[in-house]
């Protein structure tokens, strides 16, 4: 078995605004048919690194098997094989301790070096934020007085940290809300989708509020103001 190592230039990557340090390890079988990747990523949006996130993704032939997220503090599997591996890793005390330590030793340590290097050059570190594109719609034709599912979609944002909430007549809704996990677009941008089940009432506005570092203030999108919304008055 051969191994190829590709360590992206931290300064180049971070300075371009990606704000991560990426270590990509490809394990190639002799036939070059099967590819296993261990992808480690560090993301932050604040110069004090207080919001640093460390993730590890195990990918086989472009299929995500399982991943570690420092915010969860554990591995999560995405298929039968990945779930078994996630359970195995989560039960290894030494490995979980190592993952927690690498948030500091790999992510914050290298990010501090980058920031320090940029400041020595008289430059302000460029930390990129891409604001989300938000749409709100119903999953089918909606009628007042009937149970309806509304969808709030946030696309193409960076970094990953985002907060999506529903507002009913200006007040936050806590029940009957299901939010999907973040989805990686593959180009270092993300998307998130939130779903709300409720009975619509005439004169009661429903909106989706999105908070993200790329926005100067929370973005509130009223249902009915974006495309694919049809209300049939009962």
FIKOLZA-1660 file (N, C-alpha, C; in steps of 0.1 Angstrom, whole numbers, plus 5000, padded with zeros to 4 digits):
% residues 234
   i   px   py   pz ch aa at
   1 5008 4988 5000  A  X  N
   1 5000 5000 5000  A  X CA
   1 5009 5012 5000  A  X  C
   2 5006 5022 4991  A  X  N
   2 5013 5034 4991  A  X CA
   2 5005 5045 4998  A  X  C
   3 5012 5055 5002  A  X  N
   3 5006 5067 5009  A  X CA
   3 5011 5079 5003  A  X  C
   4 5001 5088 5000  A  X  N
   4 5005 5102 4995  A  X CA
   4 5000 5112 5004  A  X  C
   5 5009 5121 5008  A  X  N
   5 5005 5132 5018  A  X CA
   5 5004 5145 5011  A  X  C
   6 4994 5153 5014  A  X  N
   6 4993 5166 5007  A  X CA
   6 4989 5176 5018  A  X  C
   7 4998 5184 5023  A  X  N
   7 4995 5194 5033  A  X CA
   7 4994 5207 5026  A  X  C
   8 4982 5213 5026  A  X  N
   8 4980 5226 5019  A  X CA
   8 4987 5236 5027  A  X  C
   9 4992 5246 5020  A  X  N
   9 5000 5257 5026  A  X CA
   9 4990 5265 5035  A  X  C
  10 4992 5265 5049  A  X  N
  10 4983 5271 5058  A  X CA
  10 4982 5286 5055  A  X  C
  11 4993 5293 5052  A  X  N
  11 4993 5307 5049  A  X CA
  11 4985 5310 5037  A  X  C
  12 4987 5303 5026  A  X  N
  12 4980 5305 5014  A  X CA
  12 4965 5303 5016  A  X  C
  13 4962 5292 5022  A  X  N
  13 4948 5288 5024  A  X CA
  13 4941 5298 5033  A  X  C
  14 4947 5301 5045  A  X  N
  14 4941 5310 5054  A  X CA
  14 4940 5325 5048  A  X  C
  15 4950 5329 5042  A  X  N
  15 4950 5343 5037  A  X CA
  15 4940 5345 5026  A  X  C
  16 4937 5334 5019  A  X  N
  16 4927 5335 5008  A  X CA
  16 4913 5336 5014  A  X  C
  17 4912 5335 5027  A  X  N
  17 4899 5337 5034  A  X CA
  17 4892 5324 5038  A  X  C
  18 4898 5313 5036  A  X  N
  18 4892 5300 5039  A  X CA
  18 4892 5297 5054  A  X  C
  19 4901 5303 5061  A  X  N
  19 4902 5302 5076  A  X CA
  19 4902 5287 5081  A  X  C
  20 4909 5279 5074  A  X  N
  20 4911 5266 5080  A  X CA
  20 4925 5261 5076  A  X  C
  21 4929 5251 5084  A  X  N
  21 4941 5244 5081  A  X CA
  21 4938 5230 5077  A  X  C
  22 4941 5226 5065  A  X  N
  22 4936 5213 5060  A  X CA
  22 4948 5203 5059  A  X  C
  23 4946 5191 5064  A  X  N
  23 4955 5180 5062  A  X CA
  23 4948 5169 5055  A  X  C
  24 4952 5166 5043  A  X  N
  24 4946 5156 5035  A  X CA
  24 4955 5144 5033  A  X  C
  25 4951 5133 5038  A  X  N
  25 4958 5120 5037  A  X CA
  25 4951 5111 5028  A  X  C
  26 4957 5108 5017  A  X  N
  26 4951 5098 5007  A  X CA
  26 4959 5085 5009  A  X  C
  27 4951 5074 5011  A  X  N
  27 4957 5061 5011  A  X CA
  27 4952 5053 4998  A  X  C
  28 4962 5051 4989  A  X  N
  28 4958 5045 4976  A  X CA
  28 4963 5030 4976  A  X  C
  29 4953 5022 4972  A  X  N
  29 4957 5008 4970  A  X CA
  29 4964 5007 4957  A  X  C
  30 4972 4996 4955  A  X  N
  30 4980 4994 4943  A  X CA
  30 4973 4996 4930  A  X  C
  31 4960 4992 4930  A  X  N
  31 4952 4993 4918  A  X CA
  31 4948 5007 4915  A  X  C
  32 4949 5016 4925  A  X  N
  32 4945 5030 4923  A  X CA
  32 4930 5031 4921  A  X  C
  33 4923 5021 4924  A  X  N
  33 4908 5021 4922  A  X CA
  33 4901 5026 4935  A  X  C
  34 4906 5022 4946  A  X  N
  34 4900 5026 4959  A  X CA
  34 4908 5037 4966  A  X  C
  35 4901 5047 4970  A  X  N
  35 4907 5059 4977  A  X CA
  35 4901 5061 4991  A  X  C
  36 4909 5061 5001  A  X  N
  36 4905 5064 5015  A  X CA
  36 4911 5078 5019  A  X  C
  37 4902 5087 5024  A  X  N
  37 4907 5100 5028  A  X CA
  37 4904 5102 5043  A  X  C
  38 4914 5108 5050  A  X  N
  38 4912 5113 5063  A  X CA
  38 4914 5128 5062  A  X  C
  39 4903 5135 5063  A  X  N
  39 4903 5150 5061  A  X CA
  39 4901 5157 5074  A  X  C
  40 4911 5164 5079  A  X  N
  40 4910 5172 5091  A  X CA
  40 4909 5187 5088  A  X  C
  41 4899 5193 5094  A  X  N
  41 4897 5208 5091  A  X CA
  41 4895 5216 5103  A  X  C
  42 4900 5228 5103  A  X  N
  42 4898 5238 5114  A  X CA
  42 4892 5250 5109  A  X  C
  43 4881 5255 5115  A  X  N
  43 4874 5266 5111  A  X CA
  43 4872 5276 5122  A  X  C
  44 4874 5289 5119  A  X  N
  44 4871 5299 5129  A  X CA
  44 4868 5312 5122  A  X  C
  45 4861 5321 5129  A  X  N
  45 4857 5334 5124  A  X CA
  45 4861 5345 5132  A  X  C
  46 4866 5342 5145  A  X  N
  46 4870 5353 5154  A  X CA
  46 4885 5352 5156  A  X  C
  47 4891 5364 5157  A  X  N
  47 4906 5364 5158  A  X CA
  47 4911 5359 5171  A  X  C
  48 4902 5359 5181  A  X  N
  48 4907 5353 5194  A  X CA
  48 4905 5338 5194  A  X  C
  49 4900 5332 5183  A  X  N
  49 4899 5317 5181  A  X CA
  49 4889 5311 5191  A  X  C
  50 4881 5318 5197  A  X  N
  50 4871 5313 5207  A  X CA
  50 4860 5304 5200  A  X  C
  51 4858 5306 5187  A  X  N
  51 4848 5298 5181  A  X CA
  51 4854 5287 5172  A  X  C
  52 4867 5283 5175  A  X  N
  52 4873 5273 5167  A  X CA
  52 4866 5260 5167  A  X  C
  53 4864 5254 5155  A  X  N
  53 4858 5241 5153  A  X CA
  53 4868 5231 5146  A  X  C
  54 4869 5219 5152  A  X  N
  54 4878 5209 5146  A  X CA
  54 4869 5198 5141  A  X  C
  55 4871 5194 5128  A  X  N
  55 4863 5183 5123  A  X CA
  55 4873 5173 5116  A  X  C
  56 4869 5160 5117  A  X  N
  56 4876 5150 5110  A  X CA
  56 4866 5142 5102  A  X  C
  57 4869 5140 5089  A  X  N
  57 4860 5133 5080  A  X CA
  57 4867 5121 5074  A  X  C
  58 4861 5109 5075  A  X  N
  58 4867 5097 5069  A  X CA
  58 4858 5094 5057  A  X  C
  59 4865 5094 5046  A  X  N
  59 4858 5092 5033  A  X CA
  59 4864 5081 5025  A  X  C
  60 4855 5072 5019  A  X  N
  60 4860 5061 5011  A  X CA
  60 4853 5063 4997  A  X  C
  61 4862 5064 4987  A  X  N
  61 4856 5066 4973  A  X CA
  61 4846 5077 4972  A  X  C
  62 4849 5088 4978  A  X  N
  62 4840 5100 4978  A  X CA
  62 4828 5099 4987  A  X  C
  63 4827 5088 4994  A  X  N
  63 4815 5086 5003  A  X CA
  63 4819 5088 5017  A  X  C
  64 4812 5097 5024  A  X  N
  64 4815 5100 5038  A  X CA
  64 4810 5089 5047  A  X  C
  65 4819 5083 5054  A  X  N
  65 4816 5071 5063  A  X CA
  65 4812 5076 5077  A  X  C
  66 4821 5084 5083  A  X  N
  66 4818 5089 5096  A  X CA
  66 4826 5102 5098  A  X  C
  67 4823 5110 5108  A  X  N
  67 4830 5122 5110  A  X CA
  67 4830 5125 5125  A  X  C
  68 4840 5133 5129  A  X  N
  68 4841 5138 5143  A  X CA
  68 4839 5153 5142  A  X  C
  69 4832 5159 5152  A  X  N
  69 4830 5173 5153  A  X CA
  69 4832 5177 5167  A  X  C
  70 4841 5187 5169  A  X  N
  70 4845 5191 5183  A  X CA
  70 4833 5197 5191  A  X  C
  71 4823 5202 5184  A  X  N
  71 4811 5207 5191  A  X CA
  71 4803 5196 5197  A  X  C
  72 4803 5184 5190  A  X  N
  72 4796 5173 5195  A  X CA
  72 4805 5164 5205  A  X  C
  73 4818 5165 5202  A  X  N
  73 4827 5157 5211  A  X CA
  73 4826 5142 5208  A  X  C
  74 4822 5138 5196  A  X  N
  74 4821 5124 5193  A  X CA
  74 4821 5122 5178  A  X  C
  75 4822 5109 5174  A  X  N
  75 4821 5106 5160  A  X CA
  75 4806 5102 5157  A  X  C
  76 4802 5105 5144  A  X  N
  76 4789 5101 5140  A  X CA
  76 4790 5093 5127  A  X  C
  77 4783 5082 5126  A  X  N
  77 4784 5074 5114  A  X CA
  77 4772 5076 5104  A  X  C
  78 4775 5074 5091  A  X  N
  78 4764 5077 5081  A  X CA
  78 4760 5065 5073  A  X  C
  79 4766 5054 5076  A  X  N
  79 4761 5041 5070  A  X CA
  79 4764 5030 5080  A  X  C
  80 4761 5018 5076  A  X  N
  80 4763 5006 5085  A  X CA
  80 4778 5005 5090  A  X  C
  81 4787 5006 5080  A  X  N
  81 4801 5005 5083  A  X CA
  81 4806 5017 5091  A  X  C
  82 4801 5029 5087  A  X  N
  82 4805 5041 5094  A  X CA
  82 4800 5042 5108  A  X  C
  83 4788 5037 5110  A  X  N
  83 4783 5036 5124  A  X CA
  83 4791 5027 5133  A  X  C
  84 4795 5016 5128  A  X  N
  84 4803 5006 5135  A  X CA
  84 4816 5013 5139  A  X  C
  85 4822 5020 5129  A  X  N
  85 4835 5026 5132  A  X CA
  85 4833 5038 5142  A  X  C
  86 4823 5045 5141  A  X  N
  86 4820 5056 5150  A  X CA
  86 4819 5051 5164  A  X  C
  87 4812 5040 5166  A  X  N
  87 4810 5035 5179  A  X CA
  87 4823 5030 5185  A  X  C
  88 4831 5024 5176  A  X  N
  88 4845 5019 5180  A  X CA
  88 4853 5031 5185  A  X  C
  89 4854 5041 5177  A  X  N
  89 4862 5053 5181  A  X CA
  89 4857 5059 5193  A  X  C
  90 4844 5061 5195  A  X  N
  90 4838 5067 5207  A  X CA
  90 4841 5060 5219  A  X  C
  91 4843 5047 5218  A  X  N
  91 4846 5039 5230  A  X CA
  91 4861 5038 5233  A  X  C
  92 4870 5044 5225  A  X  N
  92 4884 5045 5227  A  X CA
  92 4887 5058 5235  A  X  C
  93 4889 5056 5248  A  X  N
  93 4892 5068 5257  A  X CA
  93 4904 5076 5252  A  X  C
  94 4914 5069 5248  A  X  N
  94 4926 5076 5244  A  X CA
  94 4924 5084 5231  A  X  C
  95 4916 5079 5222  A  X  N
  95 4913 5086 5209  A  X CA
  95 4905 5098 5211  A  X  C
  96 4895 5097 5220  A  X  N
  96 4886 5108 5222  A  X CA
  96 4894 5119 5230  A  X  C
  97 4903 5116 5238  A  X  N
  97 4912 5125 5245  A  X CA
  97 4921 5132 5235  A  X  C
  98 4926 5124 5226  A  X  N
  98 4935 5130 5215  A  X CA
  98 4927 5140 5207  A  X  C
  99 4915 5137 5203  A  X  N
  99 4907 5146 5194  A  X CA
  99 4905 5159 5201  A  X  C
 100 4902 5159 5214  A  X  N
 100 4899 5171 5222  A  X CA
 100 4912 5179 5222  A  X  C
 101 4924 5172 5224  A  X  N
 101 4936 5179 5225  A  X CA
 101 4940 5186 5212  A  X  C
 102 4937 5179 5201  A  X  N
 102 4941 5184 5187  A  X CA
 102 4933 5197 5184  A  X  C
 103 4922 5200 5190  A  X  N
 103 4915 5213 5188  A  X CA
 103 4925 5224 5192  A  X  C
 104 4933 5222 5202  A  X  N
 104 4943 5232 5206  A  X CA
 104 4956 5230 5199  A  X  C
 105 4962 5217 5198  A  X  N
 105 4975 5215 5193  A  X CA
 105 4976 5217 5178  A  X  C
 106 4965 5213 5171  A  X  N
 106 4965 5214 5156  A  X CA
 106 4959 5227 5152  A  X  C
 107 4946 5229 5156  A  X  N
 107 4939 5241 5151  A  X CA
 107 4943 5254 5157  A  X  C
 108 4942 5256 5170  A  X  N
 108 4945 5269 5175  A  X CA
 108 4960 5272 5174  A  X  C
 109 4968 5262 5176  A  X  N
 109 4983 5265 5175  A  X CA
 109 4987 5270 5162  A  X  C
 110 4982 5263 5151  A  X  N
 110 4986 5268 5138  A  X CA
 110 4979 5281 5134  A  X  C
 111 4967 5283 5138  A  X  N
 111 4960 5295 5135  A  X CA
 111 4967 5307 5142  A  X  C
 112 4972 5305 5154  A  X  N
 112 4979 5316 5161  A  X CA
 112 4992 5319 5153  A  X  C
 113 4999 5309 5148  A  X  N
 113 5011 5311 5140  A  X CA
 113 5008 5320 5127  A  X  C
 114 4997 5316 5121  A  X  N
 114 4993 5323 5109  A  X CA
 114 4990 5338 5112  A  X  C
 115 4982 5340 5122  A  X  N
 115 4978 5354 5126  A  X CA
 115 4990 5362 5130  A  X  C
 116 4999 5356 5138  A  X  N
 116 5011 5363 5142  A  X CA
 116 5020 5366 5130  A  X  C
 117 5021 5357 5120  A  X  N
 117 5029 5359 5108  A  X CA
 117 5024 5371 5100  A  X  C
 118 5011 5371 5099  A  X  N
 118 5004 5382 5091  A  X CA
 118 5006 5396 5098  A  X  C
 119 5006 5396 5111  A  X  N
 119 5007 5409 5118  A  X CA
 119 5022 5413 5117  A  X  C
 120 5031 5404 5117  A  X  N
 120 5045 5408 5116  A  X CA
 120 5048 5415 5102  A  X  C
 121 5040 5411 5092  A  X  N
 121 5041 5417 5079  A  X CA
 121 5034 5430 5078  A  X  C
 122 5027 5434 5089  A  X  N
 122 5019 5446 5088  A  X CA
 122 5006 5444 5082  A  X  C
 123 5001 5432 5081  A  X  N
 123 4988 5429 5075  A  X CA
 123 4978 5425 5085  A  X  C
 124 4966 5428 5082  A  X  N
 124 4955 5423 5091  A  X CA
 124 4950 5410 5085  A  X  C
 125 4950 5399 5093  A  X  N
 125 4945 5386 5088  A  X CA
 125 4931 5388 5082  A  X  C
 126 4930 5382 5070  A  X  N
 126 4917 5383 5063  A  X CA
 126 4909 5371 5066  A  X  C
 127 4898 5373 5074  A  X  N
 127 4889 5362 5077  A  X CA
 127 4876 5364 5069  A  X  C
 128 4874 5355 5061  A  X  N
 128 4863 5356 5051  A  X CA
 128 4850 5351 5057  A  X  C
 129 4839 5358 5054  A  X  N
 129 4826 5354 5058  A  X CA
 129 4817 5355 5045  A  X  C
 130 4811 5344 5042  A  X  N
 130 4801 5345 5030  A  X CA
 130 4787 5344 5036  A  X  C
 131 4779 5354 5034  A  X  N
 131 4765 5354 5039  A  X CA
 131 4756 5344 5032  A  X  C
 132 4747 5338 5039  A  X  N
 132 4738 5328 5033  A  X CA
 132 4728 5335 5024  A  X  C
 133 4723 5327 5014  A  X  N
 133 4712 5330 5006  A  X CA
 133 4700 5323 5012  A  X  C
 134 4690 5330 5015  A  X  N
 134 4678 5324 5023  A  X CA
 134 4665 5324 5015  A  X  C
 135 4658 5313 5015  A  X  N
 135 4645 5313 5009  A  X CA
 135 4636 5305 5018  A  X  C
 136 4623 5309 5018  A  X  N
 136 4613 5303 5027  A  X CA
 136 4601 5299 5018  A  X  C
 137 4597 5287 5019  A  X  N
 137 4586 5282 5011  A  X CA
 137 4578 5271 5018  A  X  C
 138 4567 5267 5012  A  X  N
 138 4560 5256 5017  A  X CA
 138 4563 5244 5008  A  X  C
 139 4562 5232 5014  A  X  N
 139 4565 5220 5007  A  X CA
 139 4554 5215 4997  A  X  C
 140 4542 5222 4999  A  X  N
 140 4531 5219 4990  A  X CA
 140 4522 5232 4991  A  X  C
 141 4511 5232 4983  A  X  N
 141 4502 5243 4984  A  X CA
 141 4496 5243 4998  A  X  C
 142 4496 5255 5004  A  X  N
 142 4492 5257 5018  A  X CA
 142 4478 5263 5018  A  X  C
 143 4471 5259 5029  A  X  N
 143 4457 5264 5031  A  X CA
 143 4457 5269 5046  A  X  C
 144 4450 5280 5047  A  X  N
 144 4448 5285 5061  A  X CA
 144 4439 5275 5068  A  X  C
 145 4442 5273 5081  A  X  N
 145 4434 5264 5089  A  X CA
 145 4438 5249 5088  A  X  C
 146 4448 5246 5080  A  X  N
 146 4453 5232 5078  A  X CA
 146 4468 5231 5082  A  X  C
 147 4471 5219 5086  A  X  N
 147 4485 5217 5090  A  X CA
 147 4494 5218 5078  A  X  C
 148 4505 5226 5079  A  X  N
 148 4514 5229 5067  A  X CA
 148 4528 5228 5072  A  X  C
 149 4537 5223 5063  A  X  N
 149 4551 5223 5066  A  X CA
 149 4558 5234 5058  A  X  C
 150 4565 5243 5065  A  X  N
 150 4572 5254 5058  A  X CA
 150 4587 5250 5059  A  X  C
 151 4594 5255 5049  A  X  N
 151 4609 5252 5048  A  X CA
 151 4617 5264 5047  A  X  C
 152 4627 5265 5055  A  X  N
 152 4637 5276 5054  A  X CA
 152 4650 5271 5050  A  X  C
 153 4655 5275 5038  A  X  N
 153 4667 5270 5032  A  X CA
 153 4678 5281 5033  A  X  C
 154 4689 5278 5038  A  X  N
 154 4701 5287 5038  A  X CA
 154 4712 5281 5030  A  X  C
 155 4716 5288 5020  A  X  N
 155 4726 5282 5010  A  X CA
 155 4739 5290 5010  A  X  C
 156 4750 5283 5006  A  X  N
 156 4763 5289 5002  A  X CA
 156 4768 5299 5012  A  X  C
 157 4769 5295 5025  A  X  N
 157 4774 5304 5035  A  X CA
 157 4788 5298 5041  A  X  C
 158 4796 5307 5046  A  X  N
 158 4808 5303 5053  A  X CA
 158 4812 5313 5063  A  X  C
 159 4816 5310 5075  A  X  N
 159 4819 5296 5079  A  X CA
 159 4806 5288 5083  A  X  C
 160 4809 5276 5089  A  X  N
 160 4797 5267 5091  A  X CA
 160 4788 5272 5102  A  X  C
 161 4793 5279 5112  A  X  N
 161 4784 5284 5123  A  X CA
 161 4773 5292 5118  A  X  C
 162 4761 5288 5121  A  X  N
 162 4749 5296 5117  A  X CA
 162 4737 5293 5127  A  X  C
 163 4728 5302 5129  A  X  N
 163 4717 5300 5138  A  X CA
 163 4704 5303 5130  A  X  C
 164 4695 5293 5129  A  X  N
 164 4683 5295 5121  A  X CA
 164 4671 5292 5131  A  X  C
 165 4662 5302 5132  A  X  N
 165 4650 5301 5141  A  X CA
 165 4638 5306 5133  A  X  C
 166 4627 5301 5138  A  X  N
 166 4614 5305 5132  A  X CA
 166 4607 5315 5141  A  X  C
 167 4600 5324 5135  A  X  N
 167 4592 5334 5142  A  X CA
 167 4578 5333 5138  A  X  C
 168 4569 5333 5148  A  X  N
 168 4554 5333 5146  A  X CA
 168 4549 5346 5152  A  X  C
 169 4544 5355 5143  A  X  N
 169 4540 5368 5147  A  X CA
 169 4550 5375 5156  A  X  C
 170 4563 5373 5152  A  X  N
 170 4574 5380 5159  A  X CA
 170 4580 5373 5170  A  X  C
 171 4574 5362 5175  A  X  N
 171 4579 5354 5187  A  X CA
 171 4585 5341 5182  A  X  C
 172 4596 5337 5188  A  X  N
 172 4603 5325 5184  A  X CA
 172 4595 5313 5187  A  X  C
 173 4595 5304 5177  A  X  N
 173 4589 5291 5178  A  X CA
 173 4598 5280 5183  A  X  C
 174 4595 5273 5193  A  X  N
 174 4604 5263 5199  A  X CA
 174 4599 5249 5196  A  X  C
 175 4586 5247 5194  A  X  N
 175 4581 5233 5191  A  X CA
 175 4579 5231 5177  A  X  C
 176 4578 5218 5173  A  X  N
 176 4575 5214 5159  A  X CA
 176 4585 5218 5149  A  X  C
 177 4597 5220 5153  A  X  N
 177 4608 5225 5144  A  X CA
 177 4618 5214 5143  A  X  C
 178 4621 5210 5130  A  X  N
 178 4632 5200 5128  A  X CA
 178 4642 5206 5118  A  X  C
 179 4654 5207 5123  A  X  N
 179 4665 5213 5115  A  X CA
 179 4675 5201 5110  A  X  C
 180 4678 5201 5098  A  X  N
 180 4688 5191 5093  A  X CA
 180 4702 5195 5098  A  X  C
 181 4711 5186 5097  A  X  N
 181 4725 5189 5100  A  X CA
 181 4731 5197 5088  A  X  C
 182 4742 5203 5091  A  X  N
 182 4749 5211 5080  A  X CA
 182 4752 5201 5069  A  X  C
 183 4752 5207 5057  A  X  N
 183 4756 5199 5045  A  X CA
 183 4767 5206 5038  A  X  C
 184 4778 5199 5035  A  X  N
 184 4790 5205 5029  A  X CA
 184 4788 5205 5014  A  X  C
 185 4789 5216 5008  A  X  N
 185 4787 5217 4993  A  X CA
 185 4799 5212 4985  A  X  C
 186 4810 5210 4992  A  X  N
 186 4822 5204 4986  A  X CA
 186 4831 5215 4981  A  X  C
 187 4827 5228 4982  A  X  N
 187 4836 5239 4978  A  X CA
 187 4839 5248 4990  A  X  C
 188 4838 5242 5002  A  X  N
 188 4840 5249 5015  A  X CA
 188 4829 5259 5019  A  X  C
 189 4818 5258 5012  A  X  N
 189 4806 5265 5016  A  X CA
 189 4796 5255 5021  A  X  C
 190 4785 5259 5028  A  X  N
 190 4776 5250 5035  A  X CA
 190 4762 5254 5032  A  X  C
 191 4753 5245 5035  A  X  N
 191 4738 5248 5035  A  X CA
 191 4732 5241 5047  A  X  C
 192 4720 5247 5050  A  X  N
 192 4713 5242 5062  A  X CA
 192 4698 5243 5059  A  X  C
 193 4690 5234 5063  A  X  N
 193 4675 5234 5060  A  X CA
 193 4668 5232 5073  A  X  C
 194 4658 5240 5075  A  X  N
 194 4649 5239 5087  A  X CA
 194 4635 5238 5083  A  X  C
 195 4627 5229 5090  A  X  N
 195 4613 5227 5087  A  X CA
 195 4604 5229 5099  A  X  C
 196 4593 5236 5096  A  X  N
 196 4584 5239 5107  A  X CA
 196 4570 5234 5103  A  X  C
 197 4563 5227 5112  A  X  N
 197 4550 5222 5110  A  X CA
 197 4541 5231 5119  A  X  C
 198 4530 5237 5112  A  X  N
 198 4521 5245 5120  A  X CA
 198 4508 5247 5112  A  X  C
 199 4498 5252 5119  A  X  N
 199 4485 5255 5112  A  X CA
 199 4486 5270 5109  A  X  C
 200 4484 5274 5096  A  X  N
 200 4485 5288 5092  A  X CA
 200 4472 5295 5096  A  X  C
 201 4473 5307 5100  A  X  N
 201 4461 5315 5103  A  X CA
 201 4463 5329 5096  A  X  C
 202 4452 5333 5090  A  X  N
 202 4452 5346 5083  A  X CA
 202 4456 5357 5092  A  X  C
 203 4465 5366 5088  A  X  N
 203 4469 5377 5095  A  X CA
 203 4481 5375 5105  A  X  C
 204 4485 5362 5106  A  X  N
 204 4496 5358 5116  A  X CA
 204 4508 5355 5107  A  X  C
 205 4518 5365 5107  A  X  N
 205 4530 5363 5098  A  X CA
 205 4539 5352 5104  A  X  C
 206 4545 5344 5095  A  X  N
 206 4555 5334 5098  A  X CA
 206 4568 5338 5091  A  X  C
 207 4579 5338 5098  A  X  N
 207 4592 5342 5091  A  X CA
 207 4603 5333 5097  A  X  C
 208 4614 5333 5089  A  X  N
 208 4626 5326 5093  A  X CA
 208 4637 5336 5096  A  X  C
 209 4644 5335 5107  A  X  N
 209 4655 5344 5111  A  X CA
 209 4668 5336 5110  A  X  C
 210 4677 5342 5103  A  X  N
 210 4690 5336 5101  A  X CA
 210 4701 5345 5107  A  X  C
 211 4710 5340 5116  A  X  N
 211 4721 5348 5121  A  X CA
 211 4734 5341 5117  A  X  C
 212 4743 5349 5111  A  X  N
 212 4755 5344 5106  A  X CA
 212 4766 5355 5106  A  X  C
 213 4778 5352 5107  A  X  N
 213 4789 5362 5108  A  X CA
 213 4790 5370 5095  A  X  C
 214 4785 5364 5084  A  X  N
 214 4786 5372 5072  A  X CA
 214 4775 5382 5070  A  X  C
 215 4766 5383 5080  A  X  N
 215 4755 5392 5080  A  X CA
 215 4757 5403 5090  A  X  C
 216 4755 5416 5087  A  X  N
 216 4757 5427 5096  A  X CA
 216 4746 5426 5107  A  X  C
 217 4735 5421 5104  A  X  N
 217 4724 5419 5114  A  X CA
 217 4716 5407 5110  A  X  C
 218 4708 5401 5119  A  X  N
 218 4700 5389 5116  A  X CA
 218 4691 5392 5103  A  X  C
 219 4690 5382 5095  A  X  N
 219 4682 5383 5083  A  X CA
 219 4669 5376 5085  A  X  C
 220 4658 5384 5084  A  X  N
 220 4645 5378 5087  A  X CA
 220 4637 5378 5073  A  X  C
 221 4633 5366 5069  A  X  N
 221 4626 5364 5057  A  X CA
 221 4612 5359 5059  A  X  C
 222 4602 5367 5055  A  X  N
 222 4588 5364 5057  A  X CA
 222 4583 5354 5047  A  X  C
 223 4576 5344 5052  A  X  N
 223 4570 5334 5043  A  X CA
 223 4560 5341 5034  A  X  C
 224 4562 5339 5021  A  X  N
 224 4553 5345 5011  A  X CA
 224 4561 5356 5003  A  X  C
 225 4573 5359 5008  A  X  N
 225 4581 5369 5001  A  X CA
 225 4591 5363 4991  A  X  C
 226 4593 5350 4992  A  X  N
 226 4602 5343 4983  A  X CA
 226 4594 5334 4974  A  X  C
 227 4601 5329 4964  A  X  N
 227 4594 5321 4954  A  X CA
 227 4589 5307 4959  A  X  C
 228 4580 5301 4951  A  X  N
 228 4574 5288 4954  A  X CA
 228 4566 5288 4967  A  X  C
 229 4559 5299 4969  A  X  N
 229 4550 5300 4980  A  X CA
 229 4536 5302 4975  A  X  C
 230 4527 5293 4977  A  X  N
 230 4513 5295 4972  A  X CA
 230 4503 5293 4984  A  X  C
 231 4495 5303 4986  A  X  N
 231 4485 5302 4997  A  X CA
 231 4471 5302 4991  A  X  C
 232 4464 5292 4994  A  X  N
 232 4450 5291 4990  A  X CA
 232 4441 5295 5002  A  X  C
 233 4433 5305 5000  A  X  N
 233 4425 5310 5011  A  X CA
 233 4413 5300 5013  A  X  C
 234 4411 5295 5025  A  X  N
 234 4400 5286 5027  A  X CA
 234 4388 5293 5032  A  X  C
% end
